[in-house]
Structure formats: structure tokens, C-alpha cells
């Protein structure tokens, strides 16, 4: 599978067309602050087959009920925006045990198809977490 950040321009549209012509699945990796259901709808129309719901805090999922409830409330909206009702979630954190606990919770409660572990991001709000 290929992970790439996708913006809206002719080069990206051409890339998606070429990958699909070779039967290579296209997965849009998250882009902090830009990856939301409306963008997901546009990416699907461009031919992206899988989208990753970005930057779920493992600490937040395990330790903060309000955060967990907010994330869980957003997942049905995300599910409607992606093709084939497929949900891929991305978590981040520092503590492997807490990340594992968050991943297990999300797999059971969100019924997701895949969990991406973000283990390195240069975004200041992510690497400080």
C-alpha cells in the first residue's frame, strides 16, 4: 500500500490515475488540520480508496472520557465520508502500553479496519504530546 499526503492539484490527480491504472491502492495519509470529512469526500471523488482518520491521542482515549466521547462521536461522520464504509484510524503517543490500550479500545468500539501508529511527526502539536 502507498501512503502519501494528498493536496488538490493536477499532479496529484495524475498520480492517482496512474496508480489506479496499475491497480495500486491509494491511501491518503492524514494532514494535520486539513483532513476532515469534506476533504475526505473530495479525495474519494479523485479516486483515493482508503483514508486515515488522523491524530487520535492515545493518552486522550485512555485517560480522558470527554476526549474519548468526542472522537467516538466523529467516527460515524468519518465512516460516511469514506468509500465502502472503511475506517482506518491513526493514533499517536509516547507510552507503548497506553498506545496499545487505545488501539485495542478503538478496534473493539469503533470497529475499524486498520489502526495506523504515528511514531514520528514533525508537527509541534504532535511531537510535544
C-alpha positions in Angstrom: 0.0 0.0 0.0 1.2 3.5 -0.7 0.8 6.4 1.8 1.1 9.9 0.6 -0.2 13.3 1.7 -2.6 14.5 -1.0 -3.3 18.1 -1.9 -5.6 19.3 -4.7 -3.6 19.8 -7.9 -3.3 18.3 -11.4 -0.1 16.5 -10.4 -1.9 14.6 -7.6 -4.8 13.9 -9.8 -2.5 12.4 -12.5 -0.6 10.4 -9.8 -3.9 8.9 -8.5 -5.0 8.0 -12.1 -1.6 6.3 -12.8 -1.6 4.3 -9.6 -5.2 3.2 -10.1 -4.4 2.1 -13.7 -1.7 -0.2 -12.2 -4.2 -1.5 -9.7 -2.2 0.0 -6.8 -4.5 1.0 -3.9 -4.2 4.7 -3.0 -4.4 5.6 0.7 -4.4 9.2 1.8 -2.3 9.8 4.9 -3.6 12.5 7.2 -2.6 16.1 7.0 -2.9 17.9 10.4 -5.6 20.5 10.4 -6.9 19.6 6.9 -8.1 16.0 7.0 -11.8 16.1 7.7 -15.0 14.6 6.2 -15.4 17.3 3.5 -11.8 16.8 2.3 -12.4 13.1 2.5 -15.3 13.4 0.1 -13.2 15.3 -2.4 -10.3 12.7 -2.1 -12.7 9.9 -2.7 -14.0 11.7 -5.8 -10.4 11.9 -7.0 -10.0 8.2 -6.6 -8.5 7.6 -3.2 -9.6 4.3 -1.9 -8.7 4.5 1.8 -8.4 7.4 4.2 -6.9 7.6 7.6 -8.7 9.5 10.4 -5.8 11.5 11.8 -4.1 12.1 15.1 -6.1 10.5 17.8 -4.3 10.9 21.1 -3.7 7.6 22.8 -3.4 9.4 26.1 -6.8 11.1 25.5 -8.5 7.9 24.5 -7.3 6.1 27.7 -7.3 8.9 30.3 -10.0 11.5 29.2 -13.6 10.4 28.9 -14.6 13.7 27.3 -11.9 13.3 24.6 -12.8 9.7 24.0 -16.5 10.6 23.6 -15.7 13.4 21.1 -13.6 11.0 19.0 -16.2 8.3 19.1 -18.9 10.8 18.1 -16.8 11.9 15.0 -16.2 8.4 13.7 -19.7 7.8 12.2 -19.4 11.0 10.2 -16.0 9.9 9.0 -17.3 6.5 8.1 -20.0 8.1 5.9 -17.3 10.1 4.0 -15.1 7.2 3.1 -15.6 4.5 0.4 -17.0 1.2 1.4 -17.6 2.2 5.0 -13.9 1.5 5.6 -12.4 3.2 8.6 -8.6 3.5 9.2 -7.7 5.4 12.4 -4.3 6.9 13.4 -3.2 7.2 17.0 -0.1 8.9 18.5 1.6 8.9 21.8 4.7 8.2 23.8 3.8 5.3 26.0 3.6 1.9 24.2 1.3 0.5 26.8 -1.2 3.3 26.6 -1.0 3.2 22.8 -1.8 -0.5 22.9 -4.7 0.1 25.2 -6.1 2.9 22.9 -5.6 0.7 19.8 -7.5 -2.2 21.5 -10.3 0.1 22.6 -10.7 1.6 19.1 -10.5 -1.8 17.4 -13.4 -3.0 19.6 -15.5 0.1 20.0 -15.0 1.8 16.6 -15.0 -1.4 14.6 -12.2 0.0 12.4 -10.5 -1.8 9.6 -6.9 -0.6 10.5 -5.0 1.3 13.0 -2.0 3.4 12.0 0.6 4.1 14.7 2.0 7.6 14.2 5.5 7.2 15.6 7.0 10.3 14.2 5.6 13.6 13.1 7.3 17.0 12.9 4.1 18.9 13.8 4.9 20.8 17.0 1.4 20.0 18.5 2.1 16.3 17.8 5.7 15.8 18.9 5.1 17.5 22.2 2.3 15.0 23.0 
